[in-house]
Amino acid sequence: MAAQSTTARTLDIRYEADETPPHGVAFGLGVQYALLAVSGIVITPAIVVRAGGGGDAFLAWATFAALFISGVTTVLQAVRVWRIGAGYILLMGTSGAFIAVCVTALARGGPGLLATLVAASALFQFALSARLSLLRRVFTPVVSGTVIMLIPVTVVPIMFDMLTDVPAGAARAAAPVSTAATLAVIIVVTVLASGVWRLWALAIGTVAGCLVSAAFGLYDTQSVLDAAWIGLPAGGWPGFDLSFGTAFWSLLPAFVFVTLIGAIETLGDSVAIQRVSWRQPRATDFRAVQGAVAADGLGNLLSGLAATVPNTTYSSSVSITEITGVAARTVGIYIGLVFMALAFVPKFMALILAIPGPVVAAYLIVLLAILFVLGMRVVVQEGVDYRKGVAVGVAFWLGVGFQNQLIYADYFNEFWAGLLENGMTTGGLTVIVIMLFMELTQPRRLRTRTELDAGAYPKIDEFLAKFAADRGLGKVMTQRLRAVGEETLLTLIRQEEEGRAREGRRLLVVAHRVGAAVELEFVAATDETNIEDRIALLGERVSGVPVEEEVSLRLLQHYASSVRHQQYHDTDVVTVRVEHAGTS
């Protein structure tokens, strides 16, 4: 069963999340992690400002603000203040998913419009964090994967423009040779290297591309020499555009979509980092996930206030933690501090900002390829039947068509044209509508509500017996369902008593068929203990666990084929799957 699998292996972790390594070790790793990610953090706003027509002063400000905010939110992810932050090493940096929409905003309304849109869309991320449990059926892997696949579609035109972005009078071979050299080195290192070296593939390829482009005179070494070692950017805060015109309202849905998809990426990273941060794997704590999404939202809000590109978690956090075996939160604090310190080193920033357009384009090619494949993996991770295949295929190609203005481009006024010409918005809305339609046409979920106390048992037992009778499940399956209902209720009640919960807590029970099996969902408020972990530890009797509670857990383990406990702030969702047990 699913809950038992958490004890299947022990990870080789040198320092767990709540352990403290020597400060020299933590600082050294923090510097390494920061150097690995810093180029990507700075390159993304550079791409946006260049493609959107921003000036050098705004470019300096946008990159400074992006790096400093990434440092602040990386520290916040590690230390976890109230409900903001995951409590794990999660590198924060500028999000490539925002490139297309940020370029459009900058081109149509300047830095002021960009700042307003980023700040406004960040509020939706806070809402998602607070109500994550309610939206678990809307932002499914099919929806998020489809939108991720559409991100490269929206960025490709920008990438093609940068392939030939060279000064007038440059050699004809300068752009293609620089691009080819960068791409070749990245691919070779990615394919042949292993371990931590593979994580450096993008940085190594970018350095190689810069060396080749320098031979053609494309790399602006003078700007690097002229930059100060320590100081603030020459450009200042550009302010907000509060006119809320057509451009704002037509672009807001696209920004909200990308923000929510970025939150889903953060959700995935925050789940993954938990799996590699403990020697003995634990059930996922969705309160930490909510904290990670909230910190991401705060980073986006700060990015909006500063008029720069929003940030997100970097998946390399998981890879690096797994490779090094160091998951201590102290390392995350040092990473953030290094980011913030580097923001005040203009010469370092100039070194990255001088990277020629063809080299950046090659970097983008690899980044977009990874994003597209990631989207496909997200879509297929829970299985794709022909219904989901139709939803993904139709949404993707509608997104491509509208993004390239190939579908009824002359049929819409300025507002709707601005809204629909973004492939992520069109494709994302399409896949959500199709998936919601599929959800509504599935066999109806039956539900009942009651108080979370012992007096709820008769009502729940009657509800499950009626569900089984209506579905013709047979005597044996009916007994299993009723037993599962009883033992789950008893476990939740004991957790409430141990947690000294307030009176009047409600319990929602939902039952529905999944093929030959039945899934029961218990939505309630419980204490800090995870039922999955308690079931997983039954094999090694834990002192202090009451015998009657162990009996309930063992019975639940016996009757259910899987138990999944998702813990959110103020809400717990226990999903129990019961396989068909015959009709006699």
Phi, psi and omega in degrees: 000159188299319185292335182282338187293344183292342179262009187291336184207160175242129184277151179274082182252124178284316179225118178287174186302322184263012176263159184241107176285168174304143185297330177297317178294315182296317180294317179299315178293322179300318178296316180298312180300316183296316180296329179294325188258342193294325181296319178295325179297320183277324184295322184299308176295331177296318177299314183298312184293318179296312183290331182272359177083021178284156182275176182295324181296315179291325177301314179298318180293314184297318180289321176301309183296319181298316182290319180294315180294324176299322177294316180299314184286332175295317175298317181296321177299324183283318188273333179058097179259118184054241179257017181248120182112148183273330187086022180222171175285106176227103178295132177253139179200172181298145187261123176295338181295337183271357188304308187297312183291326179291321177298316180298315180296317181294320180290325185272333184217004178078183183302328181297316178293320178301314181299316182294317181293318180295316180296317181294317182290334179297331180298328179292331179290323175297319179296320178297318180298317183291328185241037183300323182295329182283336186259011185294339180265349180271306181270073181277168175304327180295317180292308183295321180296320179297316180293321177298320177296332181277345179301312177301327180299322182280337184265339185307316179302322178296317180298317180297323178295323182286340180300331182245019182277084180229156179298153177299138180090357178292154179301146183300327183275354187301308183294306182296323181291318179297317178297313183296319180297315179299312182296318182296315181294318179300315182294316181298313180296319180298318184283319189266330184283162177221167178063219186292336180296328179296329179292340181267006187302313182296318180293317180297316179297322179294318178298316179299318179296322179294321178296317179294316181294328178297326178295334177267001180080020182273334184276125185275084181289334183296320180296328178290316180296324183284338184291144178285158178285317182231138177160184178255158179294151180293322180283153179246185181295128185277348180087181182254155169254104184258023179285336179050054180274194183301320182300319180296309186289330179283334180267339183303314179302321179296318178296319179297317180301309183295324177298315180292323177293322175299323177294323178293322175298317177298320177303312180297318180295321182288332173289315183295320183294330177294327182289338183248012185251001182226142179296317177258107184305142181241164172294148182298130175266106183285350172289324174294324177297314177300321178296321178296317179294321179295320177294322175298317178297320178296320177298319178293322178296315177297323177296321177294317179297329181265356179062052176225181184287136179298163180244174179202173176285150177259127181296340178298341176305317182292314182299314183293317179298319180292322182290314184278335183074016179245112182244011185297138181297333180303323180297319178299323178295316180295323178301311180298320179295323177295317176304311183296321179294317181295333180297336181263018178244086183303328181295320177296317179297319180296326179301322181277320183293340179280356180300127184295156181304314181299325178291317177298322179298318178296319175302317180294322180304314180292317180300316181291324177297316179297318179298317182296315180294321176301317177301316179298319180295320179297320181296317188271356188296333178252015179090138181237112172269183185294331179294311178294325177299319177297315181300313182293314183296313181296315181296317182296312185285331171294320177299317178297315183296314180289325179299322181265011177054043179258353183241108173049044184296333183267005187267352188242151176283183187300318183295307183291328177295317179294328180285313188277344182286352175270117185297326180293320179295309183296310180295321180295315177298321181297311183292326177294315180298315182294316182293322176295322176298316178298320180295319182290334182267359175285162175309135188297136174282132175264144183215155175217149180240143181202172174287152178269081177204176184298333181291352181279346187302311181303320181293317180293319180297317178297320179298314182290323178296318178294319178300314181296320180293317180296328182267000179062047187274347178091167187293314184295313180296322178299316179296320178299312182299317181294322178294318178297317179301316181295311185290324177294318179298316180298319179296316180294320180297317180295322177295322177297318181293319180294324180278359181052049185288159178292155178285160175086014178290142183257155178231130175250127177245126181239134180233137176203156179279141172230088187067234179275348182265172176233136175250130176248132181240124179248113182253117187208184173245124183229191183269201187280346189274138181265128182296322178304314182295322180295319178294320181296331183270002183299329181295333178242088187316121183266127179294145178095350179271120181304144182299319183295326178290321178298322178298314179300316181294320179293321177295319177297319177298324182288316186278329186266145175275337174202149176228126179234126183243111178257115183259120175244169174296121176071358180216134175238141179237114177253117180251121183243126179255130181239119181283154181299135185238027179096170185247359184277000000 
